[in-house]
Amino acid sequence: MGLLKLRKVLVSDKIANDCLEVFKGKGVEVTYKPGLSKTELIDIIPEFNGLIVRSATKVTAEVIKAAVNLEIIGRAGTGTDNIDHDAASDAGVVVMNTPGGNTNSAAEHTCALILAMCRNLANRHTELMNGEWNRINGIELSGKTIGIIGLGRIGMIVAHRMQAFGMKTVGYDPFVSASAAAEKGVEFLQLEEMWPICDFLTIHVPLLPSTKHMFNSAVFEKCKKGVRIVNCARGGIIDEEALLENLNSGKVACAALDVFEKEPPAADSPLLQHSNLIATPHLGASTAEAQTRVAKEIAEQFLALRDGKSTFGCLNAPLLRGALNEPVKAKLARQLGMLLFTLNPQATVLTVKGNDGSFVPHAVMAGYLNAKGVAAANLISIKKVAATNGISFEYTETEDDLTVECGDVKLSGRYDGETTFLTKVNSTPTCMPLSGNMTLVRSDSAISNLSSLAGHVTGVHFAGDVTVLSHSTASLEGEKVEILGTVALC
């Protein structure tokens, strides 16, 4: 069960040459075309298996629909809000990012903005360039409390850096336990507990429906007067109109933004012109080191997934991880599903008995739907595609051979090394290698002239007492033979 073909990859954004170098000699043809318009991208994308972007290319549902051969979209960086995840998953396309490549750069930029807010360095610089010598007091970090929203890689590095300045670090993350936070010196608090006590707040979460305008008028009302806020994550998490109101009122003493709801923001934006705003043009990952790392890492991750070595960075492929660990088991499950369709193409519920319910039943359903002609059915899309096609499964744990059944058809199989076998058809034991084009046939008596039949169809196997659900009947030298169906197994 090959994870990816990955023969042709399109790079549609500017990226360090390290990305292209990694692919050399690896059997991948890379086309580098940054700056494509939406129309140009839609025109060219059908020929590619892989697409690598940064933040400029918008991989919309329309683009994904046109990408009939696409297997994977890779973001050389962390944020993937420029990629339509739902459309990609529905099409069976992997979405991947490089979660560690720009971590240090983003964390360092956050820390730089925190320090700049303490003395409002942007204003002091501008004043000095204008001939003004204003020695205005700022504040120290030592003894202050910083609230970190999002305790992933970047958030934790920021915590470590700020602890070195003598700050108390508190934080919240729905996916991190209080004990894990405590190990890094961060006191875990709920958001409602955090707002009134923090002198600084820093944001390190993705832009999702649940985080859009997470910082709004109601939240600012609960915050400590004079709070300072930094956002190097994603524009849209802060309601910019509410932020401007609270900068004007003094509730927010200073804000530092590296990201905006619309990028670039309008030059005459009242927020951008505010004297207590420090703004940078989305520089969080803009270091030479980060650009080199993400370029190299996305290419390496593509190849690792293609070669069945790792699913690192895959954002929509939880079932794929199990298949990667046991690829032959996944292959067997898919093959049995394909055979099952050949014998019963009208099934709505597949009964699966095996020793791994994490991905095996889904691989069976993918095989069944592939044989039906639903090419998009794979371990990325299967839940949605199966529901659309009215297919579900019932699973039972067993240590016996993997068994799939529906109606009056029951198939069992196992594998030895890299080879998969069909071990039983209904109640008839057999031992047939599962590969190539297989044709299941049935006769009321033993077929005496298999060699003659094999001249008409390839990979002939006698299916014993299978109840024929859909078949054709042919006469072969006086013997009545029912051809149950042919399936190409891979």
Secondary structure, DSSP 8 states (H G I E B T S, - for coil): --S----EEEE-S---THHHHHHTTTT-EEEE-TT--HHHHHHHGGG-SEEEE-SSS-B-HHHHHH-TT--EEEESSS--TTB-HHHHHHTT-EEEE-TTTTHHHHHHHHHHHHHHHHHTHHHHHHHHHTT---------STT-EEEEE--SHHHHHHHHHHHHTT-EEEEE-TTS-HHHHHHTT-EE--HHHHTTT-SEEEE-----TTTTT-B-HHHHHHS-TTEEEEE-S-TTSB-HHHHHHHHHHTSEEEEEES--SSSS--TT-TTTT-TTEEE-SS-TT-SHHHHHHHHHHHHHHHHHHHTTS--TTBSS-HHHHHHHHSHHHHHHHHHHHHHHHHH-TT-SEEEEEES-TTTHHHHHHHHHHHHHT-TT-STTTHHHHHHHTT-EEEEEE-SSSEEEEETTEEEEEEEETTEEEEEEETTEEEEEE--EEEEEEEESS--S-HHHHHTTSSSEEE-TT---SS-EEEEETTEEEEEEEEEEE-
